[in-house]
Amino acid sequence: MKEITINPVTRIEGHARVRINLDDSGSVNNAHFEVVELRGFEKFMIGAAVEEAPRITPRICGICPTSHHLASAKACDEIFGAAPPTTGKSLRELLMTGQFIHSHSLHFFMLAAPDFLVGHDAPAAERNVLGLVKKAPDIAKQAIEVRKFGQRLTEAIGGKPIHPSTCIPGGVSHPLSEAKRQELLEMGTKSFEIAKEGWNIAKTMLDQTDLSFGAVETAFMGMSDGGRFSTYDGEVCIVGKDGSPIPAFSGTGYIDHIEEYSEDWSYLKFSRLKGGDYYRVGPLARLNVVKEMGTPEADAALAEYRSTFGEFTQTTLAYNMARYIEFLSCCEKAVEFLSDSSICNDDVRTPVSGVAKSRGVGIVEAPRGTLIHDYTVDEEGFITDCNLIVATCQNNYGMDRGVEDVARKVVSNGTLSESAANRIEMVIRAYDPCISCATHAIGQMPVDIELVRENREWNEGIGKGDLMEYVEADTE
């Protein structure tokens, strides 16, 4: 059979491939989301001193290093038996708001918005961030400004704008100065105003959201602090395909609920609930499990969102709107934290004296979904076993099935137009996958979309665009 490769899928973090297999009539037989790179971090963590883990694991990714930093630090807290004091915990939570502000603003404005504000059928030369700048320069400028605030938060609390290093067993390494608090508060107030104004633009996407796009039915998983949206603390809640609650868990309890498995078409691991049900994580999942965001503006936005999608929805494209509501909430929450001068108190760390437990599990909500770091150590604190469950692996099933759903709708007579290819990409972008986190790849690996037709000569080209290169290849 012949293969057509689109290289690469655009506007995602990292590299992957979509393979679409066609039957003799040119209809879709099956399709898969494939990642074919090595996952290695769990292995080379073994032998490291566990207190080094919060400094090593942020190198997994340059987009969401803070999430790995905090999940790792929480696992270390448990191993050393040292819960952070109030101010130390607050600084960690504020650090996570910076991660969400930076990551969500990047994805929403730069990666997802061109499909909606420029148009998913627009020419590829326009359907990108440069096209967004041309069509809506004020939006692009504001996106850069608020993203800068997220980076400055990370730098002030985490020590560096990328790959933070200040979260240590028992808390953080240093307090926040009053001068820096005032500086960040001024930036945060401006960013919050931008986020509020942006919602008026973002919510226009509600009417553009195809409820059946990338259709897949799953359970959902996300952290909740007593029914309220939380990124750092709380139980991990699960709701079934119909929205009914499943018992929550925390810490090592994840092993009673989650099982990892693999498929022969991808090196990227999959996750499912024990018992066989598949689930998804991330913004859509979190809004499906929480009752409220916990901040006024975000709660008002949540009410508008739910007036369209309901209290519970399976709609894949709703990930984009859910992501904006979380972005708005984190801007709002950051201002709340920075408006309280007690965030500058000196009680930032609980002293540690040695290994108290041989195993520690740290769970946080990363921008893309639930993140689990599980370390086992020997009596001297060196890691003997490490398991990392990242959001992209947990969303792997949803992306895989969503790709096939869209492919069946857009592939016509064995051909894939440029616009149709972008529609397939959109279902992947909705999840904002982080391939680096999920695979820890080395080098440059392209993302492909391939059409494979069985037993027929394939000579048709499908054009070029969106930085995609179309390659024909013979296969058996």
C-alpha positions in Angstrom: 0.0 0.0 0.0 1.0 3.7 -0.4 1.4 6.2 2.4 0.9 10.0 2.4 2.7 11.8 5.2 1.9 15.3 6.4 4.9 16.6 8.2 4.4 18.1 10.8 1.2 18.7 12.7 1.4 22.3 13.7 0.9 24.3 16.9 1.5 21.6 19.5 4.4 21.1 21.9 6.6 18.4 20.6 6.3 15.9 17.8 4.0 13.0 17.0 2.3 11.3 14.0 -1.2 10.5 12.9 -1.7 7.5 10.6 -4.9 7.0 8.7 -5.5 3.6 7.1 -7.9 3.5 4.1 -9.7 0.6 2.6 -9.9 -0.1 -1.1 -12.8 2.3 -1.5 -10.9 5.2 -0.1 -12.8 5.3 3.2 -11.1 5.4 6.6 -10.5 1.9 8.0 -8.8 3.1 11.2 -6.6 5.9 12.4 -4.2 6.3 15.3 -2.3 9.0 17.1 1.3 7.8 17.3 4.4 8.8 19.2 7.5 6.8 18.3 10.2 8.3 20.5 11.9 6.9 23.7 10.6 7.6 27.2 13.6 7.5 29.5 13.3 9.8 32.5 12.0 7.2 34.9 15.0 5.1 34.3 17.8 7.6 34.7 16.2 9.0 37.8 17.1 5.7 39.6 20.3 6.2 41.7 19.8 9.9 42.1 19.5 11.4 45.6 15.8 12.1 46.0 16.3 15.7 47.2 17.8 16.3 43.8 14.6 15.2 42.0 12.9 18.6 42.2 15.9 20.1 40.3 16.2 17.2 37.8 12.6 16.7 36.8 11.9 20.2 35.6 14.3 19.4 32.7 11.7 17.0 31.4 10.0 20.0 29.7 10.5 23.7 29.0 6.8 24.4 28.8 5.6 22.9 32.1 8.7 22.6 34.3 7.0 24.1 37.3 4.5 21.4 37.5 7.2 18.7 37.6 9.1 20.8 40.2 6.1 21.0 42.5 5.0 17.3 42.1 8.5 16.2 42.8 8.8 18.5 45.8 5.5 17.1 47.2 6.8 13.6 46.9 10.0 14.6 48.7 8.0 16.2 51.5 6.4 12.9 52.2 9.7 11.0 52.1 11.3 13.4 54.6 8.1 13.8 56.7 8.2 17.6 56.4 5.0 19.4 55.4 5.6 23.0 54.3 4.5 25.8 56.7 1.7 28.1 55.7 3.8 30.7 53.8 5.9 28.0 52.1 2.7 26.3 50.9 1.2 29.6 49.7 4.4 30.4 47.7 4.2 27.0 46.0 0.6 27.6 45.1 1.4 31.1 43.8 4.2 29.5 41.8 1.7 27.1 40.2 -0.6 30.0 39.2 2.4 31.4 37.3 2.7 28.1 35.5 -0.9 28.0 34.5 -0.9 31.7 33.4 2.1 31.2 31.2 1.1 27.9 29.7 -2.6 28.6 29.2 -2.1 32.0 27.7 0.5 30.5 25.3 -1.8 27.7 24.2 -5.1 29.7 24.0 -3.9 32.8 22.2 -1.0 31.4 20.1 -1.9 27.8 19.3 -5.7 27.5 19.5 -7.1 31.0 18.7 -5.9 31.1 15.1 -8.4 28.3 14.2 -11.3 30.3 15.7 -10.4 34.0 15.3 -8.7 33.6 11.9 -10.6 30.6 10.8 -9.8 26.9 10.5 -10.4 27.0 6.8 -8.2 30.1 6.3 -5.1 29.7 4.1 -2.2 28.2 6.1 -0.1 31.3 5.7 -2.7 33.2 7.7 -3.9 30.5 10.1 -1.1 31.0 12.7 0.1 33.4 15.3 1.4 35.8 12.6 -2.1 35.8 11.1 -3.5 36.5 14.5 -1.1 39.4 15.0 -2.3 40.8 11.6 -6.0 40.4 12.3 -6.1 41.2 16.0 -2.8 42.9 17.0 -4.2 44.1 20.3 -5.1 40.6 21.3 -1.6 39.3 20.4 0.1 42.1 22.3 -2.0 41.5 25.4 -1.3 37.8 25.2 2.4 38.5 25.3 2.0 40.9 28.2 0.1 38.4 30.4 2.4 35.5 29.5 5.3 37.7 30.7 3.6 38.0 34.1 3.4 34.2 34.4 7.2 34.0 33.6 8.0 36.8 36.1 6.1 34.9 38.8 8.1 31.8 38.1 11.3 33.7 38.2 10.6 35.6 41.4 9.4 32.5 43.4 11.1 29.7 41.5 14.5 31.4 41.0 14.4 31.1 37.2 11.8 31.8 34.6 12.3 28.3 33.2 13.3 25.1 35.2 12.6 26.5 38.7 14.8 25.2 41.6 13.6 26.8 44.9 11.1 24.1 46.0 12.9 21.8 48.4 11.9 19.2 50.9 9.7 20.9 53.5 8.9 24.1 51.5 10.8 26.7 49.5 14.4 27.9 49.9 13.7 31.7 50.4 10.9 34.1 51.1 9.4 36.6 48.7 10.6 40.2 49.3 8.1 43.0 49.9 9.5 45.0 46.9 9.0 42.0 44.6 5.5 41.5 45.9 4.6 45.0 45.0 6.1 44.7 41.6 4.3 41.4 40.9 1.0 42.8 42.2 1.2 45.7 39.7 1.9 43.3 36.9 -0.8 40.9 38.1 -3.5 43.5 38.3 -2.8 44.5 34.7 -2.8 40.9 33.6 -6.1 40.2 35.4 -7.7 43.1 33.6 -6.4 41.7 30.3 -7.8 38.3 31.2 -11.2 39.8 32.0 -11.4 41.7 28.7 -10.2 38.6 26.8 -13.1 36.6 28.0 -15.4 38.7 25.9 -13.5 37.6 22.9 -12.9 34.0 24.0 -16.5 33.3 24.7 -17.4 34.0 21.0 -15.8 30.6 20.5 -18.7 29.0 22.3 -20.9 29.4 19.2 -18.1 27.9 17.0 -17.7 24.8 19.1 -18.8 21.6 17.3 -20.3 19.5 20.0 -19.5 16.3 18.0 -16.0 17.1 17.0 -13.4 14.5 18.1 -16.2 12.6 19.8 -15.2 10.1 22.5 -16.9 9.1 25.7 -14.8 8.7 28.8 -14.7 9.2 32.5 -12.8 12.3 33.8 -10.3 12.9 36.5 -9.1 16.1 38.2 -8.2 17.6 41.6 -10.7 19.3 43.7 -10.4 21.0 47.1 -13.8 20.4 48.6 -15.5 21.0 45.3 -13.4 24.0 44.3 -10.9 24.2 41.5 -7.4 23.5 42.8 -4.0 23.1 41.1 -1.9 22.1 44.1 -3.9 20.5 46.9 -6.9 18.3 47.4 -8.3 14.9 46.5 -8.2 13.6 42.9 -11.8 13.2 41.9 -13.2 10.9 39.2 -16.6 11.0 37.5 -17.9 8.3 35.2 -19.0 8.6 31.5 -22.4 9.8 32.7 -21.0 12.3 35.3 -21.6 10.1 38.3 -18.9 10.2 41.0 -16.4 7.5 41.6 -14.5 7.4 44.9 -11.6 9.9 45.1 -8.0 9.2 46.0 -4.8 10.9 47.1 -1.2 9.8 47.3 -0.4 6.1 46.8 -4.1 5.6 46.3 -3.6 6.2 42.6 -2.5 2.6 42.2 -5.9 1.4 43.2 -7.5 3.4 40.4 -5.1 3.8 37.5 -3.4 1.2 35.4 -0.9 2.0 32.6 -0.7 0.0 29.4 0.8 0.2 25.9 -0.3 -0.3 22.4 1.8 -1.6 19.5 1.5 1.6 17.4 3.0 4.1 19.9 5.7 4.3 22.5 3.6 6.8 24.4 2.0 4.9 27.3 -1.8 4.9 27.9 -3.7 5.1 31.1 -7.1 3.8 32.1 -9.1 3.1 35.2 -8.9 -0.3 36.7 -11.9 -2.1 35.5 -11.4 -1.0 32.0 -13.0 2.5 31.7 -11.0 5.1 29.8 -10.6 8.6 31.2 -9.4 12.1 30.4 -7.7 14.8 32.4 -7.0 18.5 32.0 -9.2 21.7 31.8 -12.3 19.9 30.5 -11.9 17.2 33.2 -11.4 19.7 36.0 -14.5 21.7 35.1 -16.4 18.4 35.0 -15.4 17.5 38.5 -15.5 20.8 40.4 -18.5 22.8 41.6 -16.9 26.2 41.4 -13.7 27.9 40.4 -13.5 29.8 43.8 -12.9 33.3 42.3 -15.8 35.7 41.3 -14.8 36.5 37.7 -14.0 32.9 36.8 -17.2 31.7 38.5 -19.2 34.1 36.3 -17.3 32.7 33.2 -18.0 29.2 34.4 -21.7 29.9 34.5 -21.7 31.1 30.9 -19.7 28.1 29.8 -22.1 25.8 31.6 -25.1 27.5 29.9 -23.7 26.1 26.7 -22.2 22.8 27.7 -24.0 21.9 30.9 -22.6 20.8 34.2 -20.9 17.9 32.5 -19.8 17.5 28.9 -17.9 15.1 26.7 -17.3 17.8 24.0 -13.6 17.8 23.1 -13.4 21.3 21.8 -14.7 22.6 25.1 -11.2 22.0 26.3 -10.3 25.4 24.7 -13.0 27.3 26.7 -12.3 25.4 29.9 -8.6 26.4 29.5 -9.4 30.1 29.3 -11.6 29.9 32.4 -8.7 28.4 34.3 -6.4 31.1 33.0 -8.8 33.7 34.2 -9.1 32.1 37.6 -5.3 31.8 38.0 -4.9 35.5 37.1 -7.5 36.3 39.7 -6.0 34.0 42.3 -2.5 35.4 41.8 -3.8 38.9 42.6 -5.4 37.6 45.7 -2.2 36.0 46.9 -0.1 39.1 46.1 -2.6 41.5 47.8 -1.8 39.8 51.1 1.5 41.0 52.6 1.7 37.8 54.7 3.0 36.1 51.5 6.3 37.7 52.4 6.5 36.0 55.9 9.7 34.1 56.7 8.1 30.7 57.6 8.8 29.1 54.2 10.4 25.8 55.2 10.0 23.0 57.7 13.5 21.6 58.5 14.3 18.0 57.6 16.6 15.6 59.3 16.5 12.4 57.2 14.4 9.8 55.4 11.1 9.2 57.2 9.4 7.0 54.6 10.7 4.9 51.8 8.0 6.1 49.4 6.5 9.4 48.5 3.9 10.4 45.9 3.4 13.9 44.8 0.2 14.8 42.9 -0.6 18.2 41.3 -2.7 19.5 38.5 -0.4 20.5 35.7 -1.9 22.8 33.0 -2.6 19.7 30.8 -4.0 17.5 33.6 -3.2 15.4 36.7 0.5 14.8 37.2 1.8 12.0 39.5 5.4 11.6 40.7 6.0 8.4 42.6 9.5 7.7 44.2 10.8 4.8 46.2 14.1 5.3 48.0 16.6 3.3 50.1 17.5 4.1 53.7 20.0 6.8 52.5 17.5 8.5 50.3 18.7 7.3 46.9 15.9 6.6 44.4 15.4 2.9 43.7 12.2 3.2 41.7 10.4 6.0 39.9 7.1 6.2 38.1 5.8 9.4 36.4 2.2 9.5 35.1 1.8 12.7 33.0 -1.3 14.2 31.5 -0.6 13.6 27.9 -0.3 9.8 28.6 -3.7 9.9 30.3 -5.2 11.8 27.4 -3.6 9.5 24.8 -6.8 7.4 24.4 -8.9 10.5 23.9 -6.6 11.9 21.3 -6.3 8.5 19.5 -10.0 8.0 19.3 -10.7 11.7 18.5 -8.4 11.6 15.6 -10.2 8.6 14.1 -13.6 10.3 14.6 -12.5 13.4 12.7 -10.7 11.5 10.0 -13.9 9.6 9.2 -15.7 12.9 8.8 -13.1 14.8 6.7 -11.4 12.2 4.5 -13.3 12.1 1.2 -12.7 9.5 -1.5 -9.3 8.7 -0.2 -8.1 12.3 -0.3 -7.1 14.7 2.5 -7.3 18.4 1.8 -5.2 21.0 3.6 -8.3 22.2 5.5 -9.2 18.7 6.4 -5.7 18.0 7.7 -6.0 21.0 10.0 -9.3 19.7 11.3 -7.5 16.6 12.4 -4.8 18.7 14.0 -7.4 20.7 15.9 -8.6 17.6 17.9 -5.0 17.1 19.0 -4.5 20.8 19.8 -7.6 20.8 21.9 -5.7 18.6 24.5 -2.6 20.8 24.3 -0.4 17.7 24.4 3.1 18.0 25.8 5.0 15.3 23.9 8.3 16.2 25.7 6.7 15.4 29.1 5.3 12.2 27.8 8.2 10.8 25.9 11.3 12.8 27.0 12.5 12.6 23.4 16.0 13.6 22.2 16.6 15.3 19.0 14.1 16.5 16.3 11.3 14.1 15.5 8.5 15.4 13.1 4.8 15.0 13.5 3.2 13.2 10.6 -0.3 12.6 9.4 -0.3 9.6 7.0 -3.0 8.3 4.7 -2.5 4.6 3.9 -4.5 2.9 1.1 -4.5 -0.8 0.7 -3.8 -2.5 -2.6 -4.2 0.6 -4.8 -1.8 2.8 -6.7 -1.4 6.2 -4.9 -0.3 9.1 -7.0 -2.3 12.0 -5.7 -0.8 14.9 -3.9 -2.8 17.0 -1.4 -1.0 20.3 -1.6 1.2 22.1 0.9 0.6 24.4 3.8 0.8 25.1 7.4 4.5 24.2 7.3 3.4 20.7 6.3 5.5 18.5 3.9 3.7 15.8 2.0 5.7 12.6 1.4 4.6 9.5 -0.5 6.2 6.2 0.6 5.6 2.6 -0.4 4.9 0.2 2.4 4.0 -3.5 2.6 
